Amino acid sequence: MQVSLRPVHDSDLPVFFRQMNDLESVRMAAFTAKDPADRDAFDAHWKRIRALPGVLNRTVLADGDVVGSAAVYGDPGEREVTYWIDRTYWGKGIATAALRDLLAEAPERPVHARVAADNAGSRRVLEKCGFRITGHDRGFANARGEEIDELVLTLDS
């Protein structure tokens, strides 16, 4: 399967909205919008993040199909990655390939990531890309309606 990244197009947003409303995916990601089904809030969020300077937003493609998104954001020294892959594509190496490509486009280090402590798949993706656990935190997970444990990971080089 050929994985690639490209800038986000307006036509990607309905696909992202559908992907981010998959109940199993939302629960696993944990730290999601308060109401993932609120299309107005979704559109406002994407409009804002696409306009921010220094944010690298990418659409993830697998064999030419839109399968998710990935981004690097934040101030230098505090840069963070985020990604979302459609659940039907989990376990195929797409997230790992996409994150590697994203990190190549954004070479400044360190870069950080956060993941729900029980999200073994996402943790594995981050570790395959060279991230290591550097801290633990607790945060309110909208998707679960409670505070949960999260891991903080860092890529230094």
N, C-alpha and C positions, 0 to 999 in steps of 0.2 A: 504494500500500500504506500503510495507516494504522499507524504505529508509536506505541506508548505504553509507559509504565512503570507498575508498581504494586508494592506491597509483596510480598515473597516469601511464597507460601502453601506449606504442607506438601506439597500435591499437585504443586507444581512440582519438588520434589527428584528424583523418579524421572526426569523429563525432563532435568534438568541432569546427572544421573548418566550417562544414555545419551549426551548430547551430549559430555560430557567424556571419553568412551571411544572417540570416533571417532579412529582412528589418525592420519589426515592432520591433523586439527585439533590433536591433542596435539603432534605434531611441530612444527607451525607455531608454536603458542603457546610451546613449549619449556620454559618455567618452570612446570611442573605438579607435581602430587603425585608422590611417589616411585612409587606404584603406583595409577594411576587406577582400576583394577578392584577395589580394596579398598573395598567398600561400607561397612564399619564405620568406616574412617578418613574416608571421604567424609561419612557422617552425623555423626560427631563434629566434623569441621571446620565443617559448616554449623550445627550446634547452637551451637558456640562463637561463630562470627562473627555469628549472628543475635542473640546475647545481649549482644554488646559494645556499650557506650554509645558514641554518636558515629559508629557505622558506619551508612551509608545503603546498604542492600541493596535492589535492585529486580529484578523480573522484567521482561524485555523481551518485549513482545507485538507481533506483526505480524498485522493483521486479526484480532485476538483470540486467535491461537495463540501458545503459549509458544515463543519462538525463542531465548531466552538469558537472561543475567543481566548486571547491571552494579552496581558499588559504588564508594563513596568511603569511605576509611578512613584512619586515622592521626591523629596529634596535629596541632593547629593549626600552620600553617607547614610541616608535613611531610605534608599530606594527599596521598593518591595515589588514582588511579582504576584500575579493572580492569573488564574486560568479556569476555564470551564469547558468541559468536553461532553457532548451529548452521550447519555448513558448507553445508548446502543453501540457506542464505539469504545467503551471502557475495556481495558485488558488487552488492547491491540498494539500498545506502544505509541499511540498517537500523542498522548499528553507529554510523554518523555521527549519525543522527537520535536514537538512544537516548543516545549520549554527550552530545549537545547538551541533551537534556531532563534528564539526570542533573546536568549542570553547572549548569543553571538551578535545580535543587532544592538544590544545595550551592554557594552563591555565594562562600564564603570562598576567598580566594586568598593565596598561590599554591597550585596543585595540581600534582602531578607524575604522571608515567607512566613505565613502563619497557616496552621492547619488544625482542625479539630483533632484532638489526641486520638480519637477512635477511628479516624479516617486513614486506614492503613494504605489504601491505594494511592492517595495523594502524597502521603509521607514517602512512599516508595519512589514515586516519580521524582520528588525533590531530592532524595538521597542519591538516586541514579545520576542526577545532574550535578552532584557535588556538594549539595547543601548538607550542613550538619546541624544537629540540635544544639542551640545555644541558650535556650531558656524555656520556661514554662509560664503560662499565664492562665487566667480565667476570664471569660467574657460572656456576655449575654448573647445567646444564639437565637435569633429571631425564629429560625426554622424549627427549633425545639421548645421555644418558650421558656427557657431556663438558662442559667449560667452553666457553662461546661468548661472542661479543661482543654487548653490548646497548647500546641507546641510552637515555639519560635525557632526558625531555622535560618542559617546564614551561609552565604557563599562568599568566601573571601577572595578567591582568585579564579 
